[in-house]
């Protein structure tokens, strides 16, 4: 028999296994090509839409590349690992390692070329549908379907490199193979119970619980939830605890159940579950992280998209704008007359006076302007319902931006305000996220200043008239139909300012515009993170599939021994069901805990504690859907896995 005959027969015998590897590769190539085609769409490349879209698509493509490296390399290495006995037999018959490398090279060439062709063709077929959905979802104006040659070239180059790297890694591993190790590989197990397993398992549970409590503490303190050290500490505690629980849970469970009637009635299932924990602890830990990231990446944008209306309603007024230094200055009664032209009945117009002064600190990196709106203690308490107290010479910095951090104004810092002629010096009493009388988008600043009543009166009497500003807050009976009147107000103010650039700095803020912008932005996040979530889900499924696939030979040997002493098909199904239940759902359970915790943390970091309940509700929906998909995957895998084991047992008999 020639080398060519061996290769062809080997390929035919493993055609079902090769097909699984082929499908995984073709899937990764198709997804990559779809995003590459969108990124290299001529309309987007010519700048017909926002730069952020291109940046997001480039980041998505980079993430897809990393995913493909992991995806294809893991599938390939699992496939090679499952053939250890086959390679051992070839080597025992006199085949050299170089011959094995040639076999793997030929097999890889066939699969790589065929999957690349099929993946690109499939991507081309679905690219029009994918781009149409993406363009509508992201509301990309001036963008139409197109297919660039660059998407074909980039896809071919990227995956040629990935396949080549996988081949090189496999060749190196084959070059280090040893017949004895290959023959003994299937009998190597890590099933022994260790003396301190129970204690370590309980320590792991304690660490998981402690990490959750630690998370609650740091999340509710702004100075802690923005501290990278605290967040890294939580992640390390959580990951360490989860890994310790997974590593020692099996032996802990066995030690707890041993010498009890239940243990002896289900001894086969219990011991096999224990073996699964011991053998697959690293895989189960990886699956836990993948599950947690899937839940977080899908639940976050899904919740934000669902809560766009609630977030928009956090604006204090339906419409608001700032008038300062002659900007947006309407005549008396003009605003009310204009607002009454709305189809929605006008409820109220509220005016709030403030001082607009330049500050001494460098605010360019935090604010468009180097100025801050300043109000008195009593004004702030009346407008927000708070009960702050500020001493003479002190200033409170109330952060209005959603981003975490102090935005350049630290507690205890010296800060000076001036109108150009007079300067007023203060010491920052405190700097924190808090309520404000205006929406951040109405005034291009990251924070507002509160001073004592006495200091405010002193400044008010000394500054020039151009430092006085007025905030206008307008409410209607319903805000969803105010888009027309918002546009009229914008046009009127623009005409009053005669198109000056200063007027563009103080935008008209409205709930209806905020809602539209949130829907658009969150749709973008849903588009990107849903892809990441799907990829993590597929990666988890791939890890599970190939893990079961590589172990089927060992499982067949194990069940064949039991089959000889009378185990029935029904009992085999019961053991397989118990094993797969653990492998499929223990990581998902830990991943759900991690996903919930990270959602809790991010919600507090982004000052969204008031909508935490809705976030958790939507996260629960995502977790339930995830469990549904996992359950379907579990039943499919259990049926195929059990049938394959039973088939091999009966054929051997």
N, C-alpha and C positions, 0 to 999 in steps of 0.2 A: 504494500500500500504506500503510495507516494505522499509527500507532505501536503500536496494539493488535495488529495482524497481525504486525508485526515481533517483538514480545515473545512471542507465542504460537508462531510458527514457530521462533524462537530456542530457546525452551524445549523444543520437541519434538525439535529437532536435537541438543540437548545432554542429552537425558533420561537417558542412561546416566551421564553425568558428574554430573548433578544428583542421581541416585540415590545415588552414592557419598557425596556431601556430606550428603545426607539420612540415610543409615545412620550416619555418624559422629556426627551431631547427636543422633539418636534413641538411640544407644548411651549417649552421655554423660548424657542426660536420664534414661534408665532406671536407670543405676547411682546417680545422685544421688538419685532418688526412693526407691529401695530403702533407702538409708541414712537419708534424711529420715523415711521411714515408721517406721523402727526408733527413731530419736531421739525422735520425737513419739509413740511408743507410750505410751498412757495409764498403764500400769503403771510404766514407767520414769520418766515425768514426775512420778508421785505418790511417787517415792522408794522403790519396792519393792525396789530393789537398790542396790549401792554407787554412791557419787558418781563413782568413777573411771570407771565404764561410761559415764555421761553425758558426762564430760569427753573420753573417748576418742572417742566417737561425734561430739561437736561438732568435735573436731580433724579427724576423718575427713571430716566434711562441709565444713569449711573447705578441706582439701586437695583434695577433689573439686571445689570451686568454682574453685580456682586451676587445677586440671587442665583443667576444662571451658573456662575462658577461653583457655588455650593451645591446647587441642584444637580448639575450634570456630573460633577466630580464625586458626589456621594453615591449617586445611582451607579456610576461606573465602578467605584471601589467596592460597593456592596455586591455588584454582579461578579466581579473578579473574586472576591472573598468567598462567595458561595461555591466556587468551583475548585476549592483547595484539594479535595479528594481526586477530582479529575486530573488536575495538574500533577498530583503525586503519582498517579498511575502512569501518566505519560512519561514522567521522569524515571520511574522504576523500570520502564520498558526501554530506556536508553535515550529518550529525547532530551536534547540539550536545552538549557535555559534560553539560548538564543532562538531555538525553534518555537518555544512557548511565546517569546516576545513577538516573533513573526506572526503566529496565529492571532494573538491579541491585536497586533497592528492591522492585519487584514480585516478582522471582525470590526474593529473601530472605524476603518476606512469605509466599509460598507454602511455601517449605521450612521456615521457622521455625515457622509455625502447624501444618503437618502433622507435623513431627518432634516438636513439643511434645505434640501430641495422641497420637501413636503411642507416644512415650516414656513418657508418664504411664499410658496404657492397659497397655502391656507391664509397667511397674513394678507396677501394681496387680495384674495377673494373677500375677506371680511373688512378690509381697510376702509372701504367706502361707508359701510354701516358704522364702523367704529368712529370715523372722523365726523360723520353726521351727528351722532349722539354726543360726542365730545364738544363740537362746535355749538350745538343747541344748549347743552348743559352749562357750558362756561360762558355762554352769551358772547361769543367772539364775533365782533362786527367786522365785515369786510373780508371774512375768511371763507374760502370755498374748498371743496375736495381737490386734492392733487396728489400725485405720487411721484416722488423724486428718485432719481437714480442713486442719490446719496444714501437713501434708506436701504437699498439692496446691498450697496458696497459695504456700508458700516456693519450691517447684520452679518454679512459673509465674513468680514475680517474678524469681528469680535468672536464669533463662534468657531472660526478656524483656530484662533489662538486658544480658546477654551478647550477644544477637543485635543489640540496638540499638547497642551499642558497636562491634560488627563492621561494622554498616551505616554508622555514622558514619565509621569509619576508611576504609572502602572509598570512600565518597563523597568524602572529602578526597583520597585517592589519585587517583581518577578526575578530580577537578577540576584536578590537576596534570599530566595526561597530555599528551604531545606526539606528534603523528603520526610524525614522523621517528624519535623514540626508540623508539616502538612497533614500527615496521617493521624497525629495526636490532637490536632486542633479541635476536632469535633468533640473530643472527650474532656477538653479543658473546661472546667466549670469553677464558678466562684459561689458555692452554695453553703460553705461552712459557716455555722453560727459562731460568732465571736463572743468573748466573755462580757464585753461592755456594750453589746448591741442594744439592750433594753435601755440602759442609761443614756446612751448616745441618741437613741430615738426620742426619748422624752426630752432631752436637751434640745433636739431639733424642733419639737413641738413648742417648747418654751421660747425658742428664738423666733419662730414664726409669730407667736402671740405677742412677744415683746416688740417685734418690728412693727406690728399693726398699731400697738399703743404708742410707740415712738413716732409713727407717722401722724397719728391724730394730734400729738403734742406739737410737732414742728409745723404741721399744716395750719394750725390756728394761731401761729405767731409769725408775723410778717418778717421779723428779723431772722427767723430760722428757716422758713420755707423758701427763701431765696439764697440760702447759704449752700453752695455746692458741696461742702464737706458734709453737711447734715443729710443732704439727699443721697450722696454716695454711701454714707454710713447706713442709711435705711436700706438701700439696694443690697449692700453686702450682707447685712443682717438677714434680710428676706431670702436672698439666694442661698446663703449658707444654711439657714434653717430648713428650707425646702429640700436642699440636697441631703442634709442629714436625715430628715424624715424619710425620704425615698430610699436612702441607702440602708437604713436600719429598720424600716417599718415591717418588712417581711419576717425577719428573725424575731422582732419584738412581738409580732402577732402570734407566731408559732409558740414562743415561750409562754405567752399568756394563755393560749388555748390548750397547751399540752396537758395530758392527764385528765382532760375533761371529755365526757361522752361525745360531744359534738366533734371533737378533733378526730376521734377514731371512726366516726360515721362518714366523715368527709376527708379522710387522711390524704387521698390522692390529689384532690383539688387544692387542699391547703398547702401541701408540700410543693406542688407545681407553681402555685401563686408565689410562694416564698422564693422558689428558683427564679421566677420572672423578675422579682424585685432585685435579687442579687446579680443576675446576669445583665439586666437592662437598666440599671440605675442611672447610668450616664445618658442613655437615650431618653429615658423618662424625664430626666432633668431638662434636657434640651427641649423636649416636647412641651414641658411646663412653661419655659420661657417663650417658645413660639406661640403657644396658646394665649399667654398673657399679652404679648405684643399684638396678636391678631385682635383680641377683644379691645385693647386700648386704641389701636389705630382705626378700627371700624366704629367703635362706640363714640369716640370724641367728635369727629365731624358729623356723624349721624345726629348726635344730640344737639350740636350747635345749629345744624340745619333745621331741626325740628323746633328749636327754641329761638329762631331768628326774630319772631314777633315779640316774644317775651323780652329778649335782649334789647330790641329797639324801644320797647316801652319803658326801659330804664331811664330814657331821656326824661327830664323833668317836665318839658313842655312839648306840645305838638310841633310848634315852630319857634325858633329863637334865633336872635342875632345880636351882635354887639355894635354899638355906635360910640366911637372914640376919636378924638382929634379931628373932627370934621368928616370922618368916614361914616357912611350910611346915615347921614343926617337928613331925616325927613321933616317936612313942615308939621306944625301942630295939627292934629286931627287927620293927617294924611294916612297914617298907618291904619287907624280904625276904619276909615272909609274904604281903604283897599281890602282889608280883611273881611268886611261885610259883603264883598262881591263873591265870596266862596259859596259853593252849593251847600256846604255844611254850616249850620248855625254857629256863630261865634260865641264862646263862653266868657273868655276874659283876656285882657292884655295886662301883664304885670311888668312894671318898670323897677329895676334895681340899679342904684347908683354905686359906683366904685371908683377907686383911683387906679390909674394905669401908669406905673413908674418903671424906669429902667433900673436894672439891678447890677450890682458890681461883679457878681460871679459869672463865669463863662458859661452861658447857657446855649451856645450854638449847637452843641451836639444833642441837646435835649429839646430845645424850643426853636421855632422859626424866628421868633422875636426874642430880644434880650429884655423883655419887660414882664411884669407880673401884675395880675389884677389883685387889688388889696381892698379888704373890707374890715369893718370893726367886729369886735367880739359879739356885741349884741345883735348886729346885723346877721352874722353867721348863725348864731343860735336860733334866731327868729326864722331864718330862711330854711334851715335844715332840721330843726328840732333837736340839735345837739346841745350840750351844756358844757362847753369848753370855757376855760378861764385863762386869760393871758395877762401877764404883768407888764408894767411900763418898761419899755426897752426890749421887750420880747416879741417874737414872731412865730406863729405856727405855719408850717409849710404843709398844706393839704394837697397830696398828690392825686391828680385826676386821671392820669394816664393809666391804662390797664396793665402796661408792662411792669414787672416787679422792679424793686430797687428804689433808691432815694432820689434818683435823677439829678445828682450833683449838689443837692442841698442837704448836708448832714446835720444831725442834731448837735448843737453846741457851736456851729459855725457862725462867724461874724458875717453879716450881710448888710449892704447899703443900698438904698433906693434914692433915685434922683429924677427930677423933672428937667434937668439941664442947668438949673440955677441953684436949687437948694438940695442938700443931701441929708438923708435920715439914716442913722445907724441902728442896727438891731442885732440881737443874738437869737439864733434859732432855738426855740424851746423844744420843739419836736418836729419830726418829719415823717409822715405816714400817709397811707392811702385812706381817704375819707370822702364823705359826701361834700358836694359843692353846689353853689346856687345855679351854675350853668353847666351845659354839656361841654366836654373837652373839645369837641369838633367846632364849636362856635368861637373859640378863642385858641389860637395856635400856641398853647403852652402846656407843660406837663403838670403844673400845679398852681395853686392860688395861695395867697398870704392872708393870715388873720392877725391883726394887732389889737392892742387894748383900745377901749373907747377913747381914752384921753389922747393916745398917740394918733389915732385916726383923725380926731378933731383938729389936732395940731397940724398934721400934714394937709388936711383939707383946706385949712385957712391960709397956708403958705404956698401951695403949689399953683402953677399957672392953670388957666382954664382948659388948656389942651390936654392936661393930665386927667381931666374928669371923663369918665365913661359911663354909659348906660347899657344895661342888658335888658332886652325886651323878650319876655316869655309869653307866647300866645297859645291858647287852648281852644279847641272846638269840641262839639259834642261827640264827634268821631274823627279819627285822624287818617283812616285808610283812603278817604276820598279827597285828601287835601293836596294831591300832587299838582293840580292846576294852579291853586292859589300860591303854592310854594314857588312855582316858576314865575308867576306874576310878581311876587315880592322880589325875587332875584333880579328880574328885568328892571323893576322900578329902582332898586338900590344901585344897580349897575349904571342906570341912566343918571341917577343923582351924583354918583361918583365920577361920571364922565369917563368910565372905563379905566380909571386909575388903578395901578398895581396894589395900592394899599387896601382898596376895597376887596381884592381877591384874597387877601390874607385872613380877613374876618368873614368866613363863609356863613351862609344861612344854614343852620342845622335844623333838621326835621325828622320826625319819626318815620315818615314814609320814605325819605331818601335813605335813612339808616337801614330800614328793613330791606330795601332793594339791594343796597350794597352788601349787607350781611348775607342775603340769599346768594348773591353772585360769588362772594368770596368763599362762603362755606361750601358752595357747590364745587368750587375748585379743590378745596381740601378733601371733600368726599370723593371726588374723582381720583385724586392722587393716593390718599390713604386707604381707600377701599381696595385699590390695586395692591398696595402693600399688604393689607389684611388678607386678601385672597391668596397672595403669594406665600405668606406665612402659613395659611391654612393648607395650601397645596404642599408646602415644604414639610409640614407636620404629617400630612397624609403619606407623602413619599417616604419619610423616615419610617413610619409604621409599616408601610407596604414592604419595603425592602428588608426591614428587620425580620418580619415574618417570613419573607421569601428566603432569606439566607439561613433561617433556622429550621426550615421545613425538613431538610435532610436529617438533622439531629432529632427532630420531633418524630420523624418516621421510625428511626432506630429505636427510640424510647418506647413508642407505642407498639412496635412490633414485638418487643419483649413482653409487654403486658398482654398483647393480643394472644401470645402463645399460652398464657396461663388463664385465658378465658375472658378478658375484658370485652365488652360488647360495643357495637357502634354507638349506641346511645350514651354509654359512659365516656367514650372518646369525645363525643359532642359536648358533654357536660364539662369535661376538663378543659377543652379548647375554649368554650364559652367563658369559663372563669378566668383563664389566662388572658384572653383578649379584653375582657371587661376591665381588668386591672391596667393593661397596657394602654387602652384607649381613653379611659375616663379618669384615672388618678392624675395624669398630667393636666387634663382639662380642668379638674377641680382646683389644683394648685394654681394653674394659669388664670382661672377666674378670680381667685383671691388676689393675685398680683394685679390683674387688670382693674378690679374694683379699687384697690388701694391707690394705684397710679392715677386713676380718674379723680379720686378724692383729693390727691395732692395737687394735681394740675388745676383743678377747679378753684382751690384756695389760692394758689399762686397767681392765677389770673383774676383774682378779686371777684369770683363768681359764686361765693358761698350761698347767696340768696337763691340760686337756681340749682343747688346741689341735688335736691330731691328729684327734680326733673332729669338731671344728668343720670342719676342712679337708676331711675325708671327706664330710661332709654338703654342704658347699659345692660339692664336685666333682659330687655327684649333681644339685644344682640347675643347675650350669653345663651338665652333659650334657643335662638335660631342656630347658634353654633352647636349646642348639644343635639339639636335635631339633625343637622348634617352629620355630626360625628356618629350618631346612633345609626343613621342609614349606612354610613361607611362601615361601621362595626358589623352590621348584619350581612353586608355584602362580603366583607373579608372573612367573617366566620364561616359562611356557607362555602366559599371557594377553598379556604384553608382546610376545613374539615373534609370536604369532598376529596381534596388532593391527598390528604393523609389516609383516608379510608381506601381510596383507589390504589395507592401504593401498597397498603397493607394487604388488600385482597389479591392484588396481582402477584405479590411476593408469596402469598399462601398457595 
